[in-house]
Amino acid sequence: MAAKTPVTTGKDGQAQQSKATAARKKPATPRATTKPKTPKPAAPAEPVVPAAPLSPEDELIAVMDPRHVEFVEHYLVDHNATKAYLTAFNPELAENVARSAASRLLTTVNVKKLLCVRVKAMFERTEDLQDRMLAQQFAIAFADPNELVEHRREACRYCYGEGHRYQRKTSEQDRRRQDWAKAVDEAIEEGEPPPEWDEEGGIGYDPRKRPHEDCPECFGEGEPRIVIKDTRDLSPGARALYASAELTKEGYKINTHSQEKARDVLLKILKLFDDKAEIIVGVIPQDKLDDMYARAMANAEAGRARTQGRSRLPSATNAEKAP
C-alpha cells in the first residue's frame, strides 16, 4: 500500500504549495549556446617603400673622412688649400706643414672626385654667375697691360729738327725769341754788338713721333718715356685689369689685378692643372670656352688698335717711304 504524503497545514503548508505552483508555472531556462568566434581579417601589410638611391656625391661622402669633406668645402671658397687644411684639421699647425699636407690631400682620389662634383654642381646652380666670373677672369688674364701703361721709345729733340739740330715746341721757341730780344736791347744799351738770332732746328717738336732712323744724336733709338693712359677709354679687358691709381713720392702709380692669379684661378676652376684628375665632362663646353677666349682677345686687340690710333703718329721717315 503506497505511503501517503504528509499534509502540512498552517503557514508552512501554504508556503510550500506556493513554491510548487510557481515552479510549475516558470518555464525552463534554455541552456546558452556558445557561437564560434569569427576571426578578424588581418590588416593589409603596408607597402615597403624602397630607400631612395644615394646620389654619387652622397655615396662618395659616405666613404670619406668628414675632415676631408670639410677641407673640400673650405677649399672651394677661395681655393686656398693651406687655409682650408688649417680650418678642417688643426688651426694651430705650422703654415708650412699645413701647406705640404694640403698639397698631398689634393692629390687623393676621393678629394679630387668630390671637388669635381661640387664644382659641376656650383656651375649648374649659377649659370649666369659662371658666365660673368669666367668672362671677368678671361678679361683679366688676357688683357693687354699696354692699354694702361705704355713704355715708349720716342723721337729725341734732334730727330726731326732742321739739319738734325735741336728742335723745340712753338711755346719754347717763343720764350727763346723773347729772351733773345731782351738780350739785343741790353747789348744796344751797353754799346755792344747784339747777338744774332739762330733758329737752330726750328719748331714742331712732337714727342709722340717715332725716332728717326737717321738721327745722328740717338741713332734711331729715341728716348724712353712712360705713358699712363686715360682710363675712360679702356677696353672691357683693360678695365677689368685696372684696379686703381695713386700718387706716390716717385710719381703716379697704376695698380692692376694680378694676371698670373687670374690664370691660376682659371686653371683651378676648369681643372686643367692636373691631367690625371678625373674630370667631369661637360662642366664647361669646349666651344663655349673657345668663344669666351676669342671675345677676350678681340676686345684686347680692339683696345690696342684704338689706343695706338689715338696716341701715336707715324714717323716722317715712314711717311716719306709710303707710296
Secondary structure, DSSP 8 states (H G I E B T S, - for coil): ---------HHHHHHHHHHHHHHHHS-----------------------------HHHHHHHTS-HHHHHHHHHHHHH--HHHHHHHHT-TTS-HHHHHHHHHHHTTSHHHHHHHHHHHHHHHHH-HHHHHHHHHHHHHHHH--GGGTEEEEEE--TTSSSGGG---B-HHHHHHHHHHHHHHHHHHHHTT--------TT-B---TTB---TT-TTTTT--EEEEEE--GGG--HHHHHHEEEEEEETTEEEEEE--HHHHHHHHHHHTT-S-TTS---TTSS-HHHHHHHHHHHHHHHHHHHHHHHHHH-B--HHHHHH--
